[in-house]
Each structure stands twice: as C-alpha cells, then as structure tokens.
Amino acid sequence: MKLSVFYQDQEAYPKEFLKALLKRLIQWAYLVGLAGLVFSFLSYRDGSTFTAGSLLAAGLMSLAVAFFVLPLTLKEYKSQVKASAGEEDKVLVRFYEDYLEIHQGQSHLRIDYKNIERIFTSQNLYIFQMGKNSGFYLPKDALTPEKEQDFQALLQGPFNNLPRKPRGFFSNK
C-alpha cells in the first residue's frame, strides 16, 4: 500500500465536488439562456412574435437548467450516498500500485487507475473524474504534510500515465 487517507465527510464537500463537475454545463446554460432572451427581444422588435416566443421559451428553459441543475443533482447525489453508505460519514481511501479502494460504511469500492480519466482540483478538493457523470473526491485537508508528499508522488507516478480521453464540449477544463 502506497498511501492511506482517512477523513470525515463534511456537508460542503459534495456541493463543491458537484459544482466543479457541472461548472461548464452551468456556464453554458447561463450563456445560452441570456442569448435566448436577447435574441427574443430583438426578434420581437422586428415584429416576429413566433420567433421571439420560441427564443424566450428556450432562454428561460436554459436559465432554469442553470439555476436548478446543482441543487437537484446534489439532492440525488446525497440520496445515492445514503443508500450505499448509510449515515456513515467516515471515509477511508487506500492507494495501491495499480488501484485504489474507498471504504465508507458498508460500501467498499475498488477503482483501477486506468478507469480514472483525469484529476483536477477545486478550492478544497482533489477531484478524480472517471467519466462524464462519475467520480470521487479527496479533501485537501485530509492529507497531512507527510501524506501530501506521498500523494504528490502518486500524481507523478501511477497517475502521471493515466489514459487521457478527449474532453467533450461540456467537460470541465
């Protein structure tokens, strides 16, 4: 075993995690929503009420996505974690040569490094993305200075050669 990290999950971590994963989607939803409203106004001024109405509806739906995607996703995420791990908020992450294990309550998960597409950081988290809609996080404050050195060695070692897939249109970064 290369590294073992134990932490207590906090209320703010899942929100920060999902906000980082959904960042681009939210940005694009705001942009498309505002553009829809502007073009709706311009179409209405030109006398095209059907086009204006269609653009207004599209803009409002896009803004609704921007406003509600994070709270609804967070609610669903919390219910999934509760279903798999129960009320347990203590998490153990063990990093090995070719895989890692996450233990929380009755839930135990093994992830091969080759399934991790990328690692990025938010303000308080290291975020491991495994696909468009999946991943996990490791709080930065869970790493003591000694463990931080070991973790950085992992980033330069096994994680340095992770397969990288092309990022999609709505990917984060």
Secondary structure, DSSP 8 states (H G I E B T S, - for coil): --EEEEEE--THHHHHHHHHHTHHHHHHHHHHHHHHHHHHHHHHHTT-HHHHHHHHHHHHHHHHHHHHHHHHHHHHHHHHHHHHHTT--EEEEEE-SSEEEEEETTEEEEEEGGG--EEEE-SSEEEEEEETTEEEEEEGGGS-HHHHHHHHHHHHTGGGG-------TTS--
